[in-house]
Amino acid sequence: MMQPVFQKGADLIERHVPRGRLLDVGTGYGFFLALMQSRGWKVKGLEASRAGAYYGQTRWGLDILSQPWEKASFKKGEFDVVTAFYVIEHLPHPLAFLAEVNRILRPGGMLVLRYPHTTPIKDILALMGIQNHLYHLPFHLCDFSPQSMRRALEYVGFVKIKTIIGGFTAPANFAGRWAGICFGNLAELCSTLSGGIIMLPGVSKTTIAKKRT
């Protein structure tokens, strides 16, 4: 399901940063780490799920720490890239997370965030009187727009912030795959034709940012 997003994320990283040390927060079963390792990166993962961490460790021999972000400890400037796919919306203290990522990145290092943008769809459905549970409470604690994500990143010191669509997920079920293809391609088209000005609401976004040099 995540393969199209992971491929776009990997290509995006390598357009901006030479191969080096990468940390993937909330790495799940390690599919993105395995992809980056195959491209020659030195990778480390962080995954609260023991089952997920074990899968990545045993299938690909990945270096995955099985613990939540809040208990992890890394050196200042330890990584060239930090990635977090669908993680920040689950964290009770997203600003503290972004500040710590800034600390452990080397000067000029890159952060890649993938996150849902749920509020516009929820508001439209609410206006139509349609009941919905798109906030996925209690699992999603925050919902970011590209604008609010930019403000958060600037607040903790990141620069060169850019938001793109960054691909779309491809669920196994027909309806989910159809929706991903249609809305994902429409969002990519709108963003491309407008030079990144038009970002289709409700579609997940990828934001990149750099640590100051």
N, C-alpha and C positions, 0 to 999 in steps of 0.2 A: 504493500500500500504506500509506503513512504519512499520507495525507490526513485520516483521522478524528482521528489524534493531533495533527496540526498545527492543525486547526481548534479542537480543545479547548484546546490550548496557547495559541493566539492569543486566544481568548475569556477564558481564565484571566488572562493578562497584562493585558488591558485592563480587567478588573474591579479590578485592584490598582494599576496604574501609568498615569499620563497618557502620551499619545503622546510619544515622544522618541527617544533613540538606543539602538539595539539591536545587540548582537553575537551572532551565531550561530556557535558553535564546532563544527567538523566539519559544515559546512553541506551537504556532498554536492554535488548539482546545483543547489542554491539554491531548492528549492521553498518551504521555509518562509520564507526571506528575501523571495521574490517575494510571498508572501501578506502578510507584514507591511508591505512597501513599498506594496502596493495599499491598505492600511489607513491609510497616511499616516505610517508610521514612517521615520526615517532609519536605514538598515540598513547593516551591514558583516558580511562573512562571513570565516571562516577555514577553509581546506580544503587538506589535504596533497596530495590528488589533483589533478594539473594538469588532467586531463580533466574532472573535476567542476567545478573552478573556471572553466574555459574555457566550459563549457556555460552556467553561470549568468551569466557576464559577457556572452556573446554573445546569449543568448536574451532576457534581461531588462535588460541593462545594469547588473548588480549590481556593487557594490564588494566583490569577494572576493579576499582575499590567498591566494595559493597557496603555503602553507608550513605546517609542523607547528606545533602550539601552542607547543612548547618554544622555537622561534625567533622567536615573535611578541613585539612590544613595544608596549604601550599606556600611555597616561597614567593617572595616578591619578585616579579618579573620572570617567573618560571616558564611561561608559555608564550608562544608566538601567536596562537589562535585559541580562542575559547568558543565553543559552540553550545547552543542549548535549543533543541527542537521541542516545541510544545512543553516547556518547563515553567517559564516565568509566571504564567497564569495560575499555577498551582502554589506559588510561594506566598507565605504570609507577609514577608518583608522584601518586596521586589527591589526597592532602592538599595537596601543593604546588600542584596545579591549583586546588583550592578556595580556597586562601589568595590566589593571584594574582587569581582572579575577584573575591574580596572587595576587593582593592586597587583594581581598575579600575572597580568600581561606585561610583556616587555614594552619599552617605549616604541611606539609605532605598531604594536601588536593589534590584532583584529578580533572583534567580537561579532558573532553571527547569531541572531535570534530569530526563531520562527515561532509565531504565535497566532491564535485565532483573533478575528475581529468581529465579535458576535453582536455588539450593541445595535448596529443599524438594522439588522434583520429582526432582532427582538422588538425594536421600536415600531417597525413597519407592521409586523404581525399584531402587535398590541393595538395599533390604530385600527386595524381591520377586525379587532375583536377576536382574534385567534389565540387560544391558549397555547403557551409554549414553555419549554424548559431549557432554552438554549444556553442559559448561563451555567448549566451543569453543576449547580450547587449540590453538595458542599465541596466539590472537587476543584472547580475553577473559582479562585478567590479574587482575581483581577481580570479586567478586560481592557486592552489597550487599543487605541487608534494609532495610526502612524504619527499623528501630531503629539499625542500624550507620551508615546514612546520616545520621540525626539526630546521632549522636555525632560523626561526622566534621565536619559543618557547625558544630556548637556549638564544637568544638575550635578551628576557625579564626576564630570570632567571629560567625557568622551567628545571627540571631534570627528569631522568628516562623516557625518551620519547620513545614511541613504536608505530609503525603503523601496523595495521592489516586490513584485508578486512572488517570484522565486519558485514557480512550478506549482503543482497541485497534486493532492493525494489521489490514489487510484484504488478505492476499496474493492473487495472481492465481489460484493453484491452488485447486481446490475444497476439498481437505482442510484446507489452511491457513486459508482463509477461514471454513470451517465452525467450526474450532477457535477462531479469533479471535472470531467472533460469539458462540458458546456460552459460552466461558469469560470473555470480556470482559464480556458482559452480566451473567453471574452475579456476577463480581467487583464490577461497578458496583452491582448490586442489594444485595449483602451490605454493601458500604461505606455505601450510602445509608440502608438500613434500620437499621444499627447506629450511625449518626452518625459514621462514619469509624473505628469501633473495630475492626471485622472487615475485614481486608485479605487477600483470598484469596491464599495462598502460591503462588508459581510464576508469577504473572501480573506483567507489567511494571508498574512504578510511575512516577508523576510526583511529584517533590518540589519544593516552592517554598520559598524562604527570602529574608529581607531582610537588607541590611546595616544595622548600627546607625546611627541618626541622631545 
